[in-house]
């Protein structure tokens, strides 16, 4: 067996102790100077027995522990292939990679747990203000009424997230408009490298990093299954017939299971990386998901639907369902579509 030091290790101190972390796997392990020396001395493939005999006096359990905690990588393993892909494909900085991979498949607490944490926190820590007023500024300039006779602003004001479905299905026409509003390609432009797509939302450098996938449970006129939306052709292509429970894809949120449809936005980072090696482009890609999502939500509102957005994603399960294998393909954002059931308690201004 051949081993090498993992290629995606970072180190820090916590409570006086030195810790190592492999940010591709999120494994954390204790570290000392001798282990640092070992990792520094094995950047290339090395015989495992030589490490066991030369460093650990024949104790194989220490090496097994380092493999288990992703400090050492085994030649030919899934981790070795993932490291090689990271080194070949990830064009942004190590800190950006740490942020991205350490957030994937993060543990998500339940609504009940979140509410209990908030109840405990508010007893000792007041909430920050959720909006600011201009009462202490001079002058204060009143603005004309914003919603007066403006249909678009009225739709925006009516948008609500309702996590209950009043109807078991939505129509294919409703789904079509929501997809086109968020993802539709409406024109083209060009630069020194060729033709670039122009869509319904702004995209950094017109790099168009997102693809949309439809998990259709009950869409009238569409067989249940998982579909890919082609923005350039405005059509749906079947990915697979079998559907996982929606809650398994969105952090165990049970309300999602009664929804007739789930949209998932998957970023292909390569498209943006190719032009922008500046890691700020990672932030731009995430912002673009918000632009797309807002358009989908407004189209849904116009059709009397509620689009419920969530970033609580189970990325590994989504990747498996969609057959995604590239490290640079990242599920980022999801929305359910449904005729809204019980309205939330709100007061319109």
N, C-alpha and C positions, 0 to 999 in steps of 0.2 A: 504494500500500500504506500502510495506517495502522498506527502502532505506539503502544504505551504501555509504561510501566514495569510489569513484572510485579507483581501484587497480593500475592504471597505470598513476598516476599523478606525475608531476615534477614541480618544481618552480624555478623562476629566477627573476632578477630585470632588468627593462628596463626604462630608463629615470626617475629613482627614484621611479618607481612604482613596486609593487610586482605582478607578473603574475603567474598564474597556467596554466598548459597545460596537457591535456590528450593525450598522444602520440599515443594511439590506434585510436583516432578519429580526432586528430589534432585540437581539440577545445581549444581555449585560452580564459581565463577569468581573470578579475581583482580580486585581493585578498587582504585581510587585516588580522590582527591578530585574529579577531573574527571568520572569516571563517576558518583560519588555525586551531583554537581551535575546531570548529565544525567537521572538517574533521578528526582531530586527535581523537576525541571522538566517532566517528561512524565507526569503522573498521568492525563491524558486522552489520547484518540486524537490523534495528531500525524502529519502527512505524513512518510513515511520519507525522502523526498528532502530535505526541509528539515533533518532531523537529519544526513543525510550531508553536505550542503553546509555547514551552519552549525557543526557540531561536529567533523566528521572531514575537512574540506577535500576533499570529493568522494570519499573512500576508502570505498566501499561494503563492503569486506571486514570492517571493524570492526563495522558494524551487523549483518552476517551472522553474525559470531561471537557477538554479544550475543543474537541470536535463537536461535542454536544452543544456547547455554548457558542459555536461559530467563530472561535478565535483561530482555529486551524481548519483548513479546507482540504477535503479529500479529492484527489484527482479523479475526474470522471463523474463526480457527484452533481446533483441538481444545483447545489450552491456554487460549485465551480463554474458551471455553465452560466449561471445567473451573474456571477462576478465578471466573467469574460464579456457577457453582453453589456453589462453596465459600463465597463471600461471602453468598449467599442462604440456604444450608442449614446451614452449620457454626455451631452456636450456642455451642460451647465456646471456650476461649481460644486465642490463637496458640500458646503453649507446648504445649497439648494437641494441637493440629493438627500441630505439628512432630513430636511424638512419634509420632502415629498414622501420618502419611503417610511419614515417613522410615523407618519400619519395614516398610512394605508392600513386597513383592517384594524383600526383602533378599537379598543373595548368601548362599547356604548351602553350607558346605563339606561334603565327603564324610566318612563315618565314618573312613576311613583317614587323612585329613588331621587330623581331630580327635584320633585316637589318637596320631598322631605329635607333635602339639602338646603333648598331655598328657605323653608320655614325656620330651620335652625340658624341659617346665616343672618336672616333679617333681625333676629333677636339681639345680635351683637354688632352688626355692620349694616348701616342704612344703605339703601340702594342709591346709586348715583342718579342725578336728574336725567330723565329720558328725552328731554327737549329743553332748549334755551329760549328765553323771551328777551325782548329789547326794552324792557321797562326802564332800565337804568341808562339807556343811550339817548343822546340828543344830537340831531333830531331823530324822530321815528317817522318814517314815511309810509302812510297807508297805501296799499296796492289795490288796483281794480279787482273786483270779484273774479276769481280764476275759473270757476265752473259755469259761469253764466253762458248759456246757449252754446256750449262746447261739448259735442258728443264724445270726443276722444277723452277729454278730462273726466267726463261723467263715468265712462267705462273704467278708467283708472281708479276713480274713487270707489266704485262698487266692487273692485277686486277684493276677495276674501279667501282665506285658507279654511276650508271646511273639511274636516277629517271624517266625514260620514257621507254615504251614498244613498240618495233617495230613489235611484233607479238602478237596476242591475246592469244596464248597458249604456253605451254612447253610440252615436252613428259614425259611419265611415267618413261622412262629409265633415262632421265636427273634428274628428281626428286629423283629417287632411288639412283643414284650415289651421289647426294648432301647429302641425308640423311645418307647414309652409311659412307661417308667421315667424317661427323661430329659426328655421334652417334654410328656407327657400333661397335658391340662387337666382338672382334677377338680372344679372348682367355680367360684364367682364371688363377688365382693364388690362394693361400690359406694362411691363417694365423691361429691363435689360435682359432678363432671363426667359421672358415669354408671357403667356396669357395667365391672368389671375382671376379667380371668381369674385364677384361682388354679391353679397347676400342681403338679407333683411336686417342684419345687425352689423355693427362695426367689428372689424377683425384686424389686429395688429399686422401691418404689412400685407393685408389681404391673403394671409397664409391659411385661413379656413381650417383651423385645427380640429374641429369637432365633427363627429358622426353621431347620429341618433339611432337608438334601437327601441323598438316598440314591443313591450310585453303585453300582448292582447289577450285578455281573459274573456271579455264579452264586448266585442265591437260588432255591431250589426253589419252584416255583409263581409265579415272577415273571419276566416277560420281561426280558432284559438292557436296561439303559437308565438314565437319570437321572430320579429321581422327587423330587417335593416332598412332605414329610410334613405333612399338616394336623393339628395337635395338637387342634383343637377337634372335628374330625370323625373323627379316628383313621383316616385313609385316605391312600393314596398317589396322586398325580397325576403323569402322565408329563410330563416337561419336554422330553426328546429321547431318541431311540433310540441314537444313536452315543455311544460311551464313549471318552474318552481313556485312555491308560495312567495308572494310579494314581500311579506314580512321578513323572510329569510334574506332578502336582498337589501333591506333598508333598516338594519339594526334592530330587528325584532319588534318593529312598530306594528302591532296587531291590526290597527285600523286599516292598514294598507290592503289586507287580504280581501276586503269587501269591495275594493275599487275595481272597476272594469278594465282599467288600462294603466300601464306604467311606462313612462318614457325615461330612458337613461342616456345621458350625454357622455360620450367617451372621447377623451382628447388623444389625438395622435401627436405627441410632442415633437416628433421628427420634423413635421411640417414647419413648425415655428423655429425649432433649433437650427434647421438648415440655414436660415437667414440670420437669425439673432443668436449669437453665442453669449451675449450679455445675459446673466441670470435673471435680470429684471423681466425678461420675456416670459419666464415661468409665471410671474404675477399677472402679466397681461393675459395669458391663456386662461387663468382662473377667473379673471374679470369678465372675459368673453362669455363664460357659462352663465353669468348673471344677466348679460344682455339677452342671450337666447331665451333663458328662462322667463324673463319679464315679458317678452313678446308672446311666448306660449301662454302665459297666464292671462294676458289681455285678450287674446283671441278666444281663450276658454271662457272668460267672463262675458264676452260679446255673445257667445252661444249659450249662455245660461249654465255653464259648467264651472266647477271649481278645480283649479290646478293646485295641488298641494306639493310644494317643493320640499326636498330634504337633501342634506349632505351627509346623513348618517348611512353610509354605504358599506356593505360587505363586499369589498373589491374582489377578493379571491373567488367568492361565489358568483359574482357577476361575470368575472373573466371566464370561469368554467362554463357558465351558461351560454356565453357568447362565443366560446372557442378562441378567446384572445390569448396569444402567447408571447407577444413582444413586451419587453419590459417598459417600453415607451408608450404603450397604450394604457390609458388611465381612466377608469370610470370616475367622474368628478361630481356629477349632479344628477338628480332624478326628480320626476314629478309624476304624481298620479293625476288622472283625469276622471271626473265623475259629475253627474248631476248632484248638486249639493243636497245633503239631508238637513239635519237641524242646523240652523244658522247660529253662529257664535253671538254672544251677547256683546253688541257694539253700539256705539252712538255715532252717527255720521255728523260731522261738523258742517 
